[in-house]
C-alpha cells in the first residue's frame, strides 16, 4: 500500500493538468464532473490508506532508495496524523467543489475549468505538505499551496478588493516561506540532511552534551515563523481577514477549514521530528513560546471577532482565535494535549466550513455580508438560519460536537488559568456568530445603524459570486453545510472515534504513550458553560447594541489591521523576534 502514497499528490495534479489542457473544449458540466471525480478519488484513496496506516508507511518516490544511509530521493510518510490530514483536506475539497456546483458566473471563453483546476492543485499541494517526510519538499508543497491560494483568493481579477487581498496574502505568506527556506538551509548546513528524522538525529549528534546553539535557535525561529504565518498566529495573522473578506466562498471553506490547521500541524510535526531531541529546542522553551503566542492569538482573535460587522471577517477572526487554542494545546507537549487538538481541529473544520458556506448564501442572495445592512432581511432563509445557529453552537463547544470533545480533552490537559482562555475565546466567537443569527435571520433587537466604519469594510454592497442575486438557493448550498455540521457532530459521538484518533496521534508523536479520550463531567460542564456564556453575550449584544461598538481600548488593536502590506511585514519581523526571545533562555542555558 505504501507505493500508493505519491498518488495523493499525483492524482489531483494530473486532474488539474487535464482540465487546463482540454477544459476549454468541454462543456461546463463535464469540467465540474471531472473535478468532482478526481477530488473524490483522491479522498477515497486517502481514506483507504488511513485505514491501513498501522504500522506507518514510508515511500521513497521513484524508487530512489537510500544507499549507505545517504539519499537524494523524496520521502513521504503515511502515518495516522499525515494521512488523517490528507483525508480531511480531500473531503473538504470535495465538499467545496460540491458547494460550488454551477456556482460562479460562466467563466470567460478559453478559461473554462480554471477554477476547478486550481482547486485540485490546492488539494494536491495540501496533501503533499501533510505527507512530506523531508523539510525541503514540505517547503515545496508549502509554496505550491500558497501560490494556488493567492490565485484562488484573487480569482475575481476584475475586483480591486480581491486583487488587494490576494496581494497582501501573497506578500506576507511569501516572506513566511522565505524564512522557512532560510531555516532549512541552516539545518542542511549543520547536518547535511533534509529528511526530518535524519535532521533530528544529526542535531543530536552535533550537539553532543553541549545542547543547542545559536544556529539551532535561528533555524527553529525561521522555520516556525513560516509555519506560524500559515496558521495565522498573532502577530502573523493580518493577511487572513483581508484574504477571507474577498476570497470566493468555497475557497474560504478551505482556507479556514484546513489550510490554517495545516500550519499548526506543521508546527507539531517539525518540532516533534526535528527539534525535540537534546540537540534541539528544550521542551520548556517551546511550551513557553507556543502557550504565550497561542494565548495572545486567542485573545486578539476573540476581541476582533466580536467587534466585526463584516460577516466573513468576523468568521476569519474566529479562525484566528481558535488557532490560538490549537497552539496552546500543542504547546503543552503532552499526549492529552495533542489528542485534544487533533479532535478539536476535525470538529472545527466542519463547523467553520459550514459557517462560511452559509455566509456565501447571504452574499449570493442579498449581495451583502454586512450584519447591519442585512438586519431582518434573511427571515425567509429558515434552513440557513438553523445551520448558522447550529454552527455557532458547535463553535462554542456545545456537547456532543467534536469541537466540544476536543476542547474538553485539551482543557483537562491544560488546567488552571488556560481553561479560562478556552472558555472565553470559544464563548466570545460563538456569541458573535449567534448575534449575527439573531439580527440577520430573526430581526431581533433595535435596528442597528448602517453607517460605514472608517476602520473596516462594512461588507455592504458586495458583488454576488453568481451570475446575479439568487431568487432561490440551490440545494447544494444548504446540503453541503448540513453534511459538514453532521460530520462535526459525528466526531464527538462516533463510538470509539476519539480513541482511534488518540491512538494514531500518540503512536506518531508521543513515543507510543497512549492517552484515553472520553467525555468527562468537567469537560461537559465547561462546554455547557461556554455555550451558555455565548448565548448570554449574544443576547446582551442584541438588546444593547452599544456592546458591539469598539471601546477606546480596542480601537488601537483594530487600527493595526491597516490594510497596508508594509505594516504587516513589520509585524512579521516583530513576531519572529518575539519567537526568538521566548526560545532563547534554553539556548543560553545550554
N, C-alpha and C positions, 0 to 999 in steps of 0.2 A: 504493500500500500504506500510505502514511503516514496516510491517513484512517481506517485501522482501529485505530490506536494507542489511542484512547479506549475501544475495546471491551474492552481488557484489564481496565479498571475497571468498565465498564458492565455487561458480561455477568454476572459473579458477583454484583454488587449487585442487578441485576434478578432474577436467580435467587433470591437471598435474599428479596427483596420478594415474589416469587411464593409461596415457601414460607410466609412469615409470613401471607400473605393466605388461602391455601387449604390449607396443610399440615394443619391440624386436621381437615379433612374428608377427607383422603386416607388410605389405608392406609399403614402404616409402610414397606412395601416400595416403594411409589410415591414416597414422600418421599425415600428414600435413593437410588433410581434417578435421580430428578430432580437431586439434589445431585451425584451422580457424573457425570451427563451434562453439567451446567453447568460443573463444575470441569474435566472432560476437554476440553470445547470451548474453554475459555479456555487450557488448556495447549497444545492443538493450534494455536490462533491465535498464541500467544506463540512457539511453535517455528517456525511459518511466517514470522513477522515477523523472527525472529532470523536465519533463513537468507537473508533478503533485506535485511539491515540495513547493507549497504555500498553507497553512502555512507549515513551516519546520517540517519534520518528526523526531521523536525521538524513538529509539527502544532499549530496554534492551535485549540483546541477551540471548536466552534460557529462557526467562520469569523471570529472576532474578530481579524483581522489587524492588525499594527502600522501606524499611519499617521504618516508623518513621523518614523519612529524611535520613536514613543511607542505604548504599548499598555496595554490594561486586560484583555486576554484571558489565558486559561490556556494555557501552552505545555507540551507533553510532548515528550520526546526519546527517540528509539528508536535509540540506538547499541548496539554489541555488549554492553558491560557492563550497561546498563539492561535490555535485552531478555533477556540471559542470566540476570539476577537474577529477572526476571518469569517466565521459563521454569522456573527452579529452584523458585520459590515455587509455581507452578501444579502442577508434577509432584509436589512433596512434599505439597501439599494433597490431590491425587488419591490419593497413597499413604496418607495419614492417613485419608481417607474410606473407602478400601478396607479398611484395617485395622479400622475401627470399624463395619463392616457388621454390623448386628444386635448391636451391641456393648453399649450401655447397657441398664439397666432400661427397660422400656416407659415413655416419658415420661408425665406426668400428662395426663389428658384436657384438651384445649384448648391444649396446648403441644407437640403433635407437630410435628416439623420445626424446633424452635427451635435444637437443636444444629447441625444441618446448615446452617441459615440463618446462624448465627454463623460457622461455618467459611467459608462463601462470602464473607461480609462481610470476614472476616480476610484471605482471599485477595485480594479486590479492593483492600483498603487497602494491602497489601504491594506489589501490582503497581503501584498508583498512586504509592507512595513511590519505587519503583525507577525509574519513567519520568518523574517530575516534573522539569520544567525550570526552575521558579521556586521560590524558598525558601518563600514563604508557602503554596503548595499542597503542597509537601513536608511542611510542618508540619501541614496539614490531614489529609493521609493518615497522617502520624505519629500524630496524635491518634486518628484513626479506628481505626488498627491497635491502639493502646494500649487504647482503651476496649473494643474487642471482645475483646482478650486478657484484660482484667480479668474480663469476664463469663464467658469460657471457663474461666479458672482457678478461679473460684468457682461453676462450673456446678452442683456438688452443694451447693446452698444450705443443705441440712439438716445439713451437716457443719461444725462451728465452725472446724476447722482450715482447711478450704477457704476459708471467708469471711475468716479472718485472713490467709491467704496472698494472697488477691486484694486485700485492703485494703492490705497492705504494698506489693504490686506497684503498685496504683493510686496511692498517695500519692507514692512515690518517682518513678515514671515521669511523673506529672503535674507534679511540680516540675521534672523534667528538661525537659518540654515547655514549661513557662513560661519557663525560662531561654532555651530556643531561641527562643521568640517575642519575648522582650526583645532578644535579639541581632539578630533580623530587623528589629525596629523601629529599632534603632540604624543598621543598614545602610541602611534605607529613608530615614531622616533625613539620612544623609550623601549618598546617591546619587540618591534619588528613584526607585529601580528595585527590582523584585522578581525579575525573571529573573536566574538565577545568572550567566550570561555577561555581562549588562549591569551587574550589580553589580560584577563583577571589573573591567570596563573603567572604571566610574565611580570605583572606589577608586584605580586607577592614575592617572586624570586628576586627581582631587582631591589626590593626594599630590604630584604633580609630582616634584621632585627631593628632597623632604623625607623620603620614606619614611613608614612607618606611624606613627600617633599613638595616644594612649590610647583614643580612641573605637574605633579599629580593633581594638586588643587586647581591649577589653571585649566587642565583638561576637563576636570569634573565640572567646573563652573561653566566652561564654554559649551560642553555637550548638554548639560542640563538646562542652560539658557535656551538653546534651540528647542528642546522638548517642552519647556515651560511656556515659551511663546506659543507653540502649537496648542497647548492645553489652556491658553488664555488665563494664566495665573497673574494676579496683580504683582508688579506694575507692567506686565507684558500684555495686558488684556485689551488695550484700547481699540485694536483693529476689529475685534469681534462684534461689538454692537454696530459699528459702521458698516461692516460687511453684511450682517444679518438684516439690516434695515433695507438693503437694496437687492439682496440675492433672491432669485426665484424661490418660491416656497418649497419645492422638492429638494432644492439644494440646502436650504436652511434645515430641513429634516435630517440631512446627513451631517452638516457642519456641527450642529448641536447634539445630534443623536449619537454620533460615533466618532467623528474626527477629533473633537476635543478630548474625548475619552482615550483615543489612541495616544495623545500626548502624555496623559497620566500613566497609561500602560507602558509607554516607552521609559518613563522615569523609573517605574518598578523594575522593568526588565534590565535596563542598563545598570542600575545600581546593584541589583542582586547578582548579576553575572560578571560585571567588570570591577566595581568599586567596593564590594562588600568584604573583601579579604583584608589581611593585615597590611597589604601594600596600598590599600585604597583609603577611602574616607571613613573615619570612625563612625560607628552607628549613632553615637550620641550627637555628633555634629549633623548628620543627615536628619535625625529626628528634630533637632532644633531648627534647621533650615526649613524643612517641609511643614512642620507644625506652625511655625511663625508665618511663613508665606501663605499657607492654607487658611489660617485664621484671618489674616489680613484680606485674602481674596474673598472668603465667605462673607465677611462683614461689609466690604466695599460693594460686592455684587448685590447683597440683600438691600442695602440702603439705596443704591442706584436703581434697582428694580422697582422699589416702592414709589419712587418719585418720577416714573416714566408715564407718559400718556400714549406714546407710540407703541402699539402692542407688540410688534416684532422686536423692538429694542427692549421692551420690558422682559420678554421671554429670553432674549440674549443675555441680559444681566442676571436672570435667574440661573442660566447656564454657568456664568462666571461664579456665582455663589456656590453652586453645587460642585463645581470643580474644586473650589477651596475645601469643601468637605471631603472630597476624594483624596486630596493631597494630605490632609490631616490624618486620615485613616492609614494611608500608605506610610506616612512618617512615623507611625507607631512601631513599625518593624516587628509586628507580631503576626502569627498565623491568623488570629481572630480579626485583626485589622485588615489584612489582605483579603480574607474571605468576605468580610462585610462590604468592602469597597467593590469587589467583583459583583456581588449581588446588587448593590446599590447602582452600579453602572448599568447592569442589564435592565433593571426596572426603570431607571432614568431615561434610557434610550427610547423605550416605548412611549413613556409619558411625554417626553419633550417633543419627539417627532409628531405625536398626535396633536399636541397643542399648536405647533407650527402649522400643521395641516388645517386645523380649524381657523387659525389666523388667515390662511390663504383663502378659505371660503369667504370670510368677511371682505377681503381685498377684492376678490373677483365678483362678489355680489353687489358691493356698495362703492367700490373704488376708494376705500379709505381703511386705514388701520389706526385711526385716531380714536381713543377711548371717549373723548369729549364729543367729537362730531358724530359718533355712532350711537350716542345715548338713546336708548329705547328703540332704535331702528331695526334691530335684529330679532324682535319678538317672534317673527314668523319662522325663524330657523330653530325650531324646538330640538331637533336631533343634535344639531351643532351645539346648542346651549348645554344639553345634557353632557355631551362629550367634553366640552370645555370645563364644565364644573367637575366632572369625574377626573379629568386630567389634573385639575388644581388639587383635588383631594389626594391623588397619587403623589403629587409634588410635595404635599405636606407630610407625607409618610403615614397615611391612614392604613392601619392593618385591614386586610391582609395583602396589600400591594407588595410587589418585590422591593420597591423603594423603602417601604416600612421595615421589611425583614433586614435588608442590607444596613439601613440606618440603625436598627436596634442592635445588630451584632457589632457594628463599629462603635456605637455609643458605649456598649458594655466594655469593649476593649480600651476605649479612651478614658472613660470615667471622669470624675471630678468636673472642673470648670469647662472642659471641652464638650461635655454633654450639653451645656447651655448653648454653646456655639451651634451645635447640630439642631437643637430645638428652635432656636431663634432664627437661624438662616432659613430653615425649611418653612417655618411658620410665616415669616415676612414675605418670602417669594410666593408662597401659595396664597397668602392673603391678598397680594396684589392681583393675582390671576382671578381669584374669587370676586374681587372688587370689580374687575372688568366684566365678569359674567353678570353680576348684579346690575351694573349700569347699562351695558350694551344689549344684553339679551332680555332683561326684565324691566329696564327703565326705572329702577329703584332710586330713591333719593332725589334731591333737587337737581335740576338740570345744570350741569357744570358749564363754566364759561369756556367759550371756544377760541379765545384769543391765543394766537400763536406765541410760543415762548421763544425768547432770543437765545435760550441755552440749548435747545434741541429742536430737531424737526418734529412736527406735531403728528405726522402720519396722515394728514388730511389731504385730499386732492391727489392721491396716488393713482397711477395708471393701472388698470387691471391687467393681469397677465394672460387673460384670454382675449378673444377677438372683440369682445365687448362685455359690458356688465351682464352677468348671468341672470336670467329670469328664473331659471331652475337649476338647482345644484345637482351635478351629476352624481350618480350613486357611488362611483369610485371615491369621490371626495369626502364621503361620510363613512363608507365601508372601511377604507384603509385606517383612519384613526380609531375606529371601533375595534378593529382587529389588533392594532398596536396596544391599545389600553387593555384588551383582554390578555395579550401576551405579558404585559407588565404585571397584571394580576396573577397570571399563572406562575410567574417566578416566585411569588410568595406562597402560593397554595399547592404547587405541584408536589406530590408525595416524594420525598427523598431528593428533590431537586437541589435544595440548599446544600445538603451533604455531598452530593455529586460535584457541585461547583467547588466546594471547600476542599474536597479530596484532590481535585485536579489542580487547584491553585497551590495547595500545600506541597504536593509532590514536585511541582516545578520550582517553587521559590522558598520553601521553608524546610528544606532538608528532609522532607517526608513527614515532619511533625504534623499531626492531624488535629484540627480543632473541630469540635462538634458545633454544628449550626442548627439552631432550632429557636422557635418562638419562646420568649420568656415573659413573665408577668411584668417586670420593669420595662422591657422593650415595648410591650403592647401599651402600657400606660403612658410611656413617653411619646409613642406615636399618636395616641389619642389626645395627649396634651398639646402637641404641636398642631394637630388638626383643629382642636378647639380654639387655640390661640389664633390660628389663621382665620377661622370663621369670625371670631371677635374683632380682629383687626379689619377685616373686610366690612363688617357691619358698621364699625366706627367711621371708616373712610366714606361709606355711602351716606351715612346720616350727618357727618361733619366733614364736608369736602375740603375744608382748610387743612385737614390732616395730610392731604396729598400734595400740598404746596410745600416746596422745599424750604426749610427754615434757613436762617442765616448761616448756621454752622455747616450745612450740607451744600451750600452754593459753591464754595471753592472746590469741593470734590466733583461737582458736576461740571465746572468750568475746565477741569483737567481733560474732559472729553471734548477737546477743542476742534477736532477735525483736521488739524494741521499735522502732516506727516512728520515734520521736524520735531514737534513736541513728543510724538510717540517714540521716535528714535532716541531722543534724550532719556525718556523714561526706561527704555530698554537697557541703556547703559547704566542707569541708576539701579535697575533690578539686578543686573549682572554683578555690580559692585556689592549690593546687599547680600546676594547669594554667597559671594566670596567671603564677606565679613562673617556671615553666620557659620561657614565651614572652617574658617581659619584657625580657631582655637585648637582643633585636633592636630593640625599640621604643626603648629607651634609647639604643642606638647610632644609631638614626635621628634 
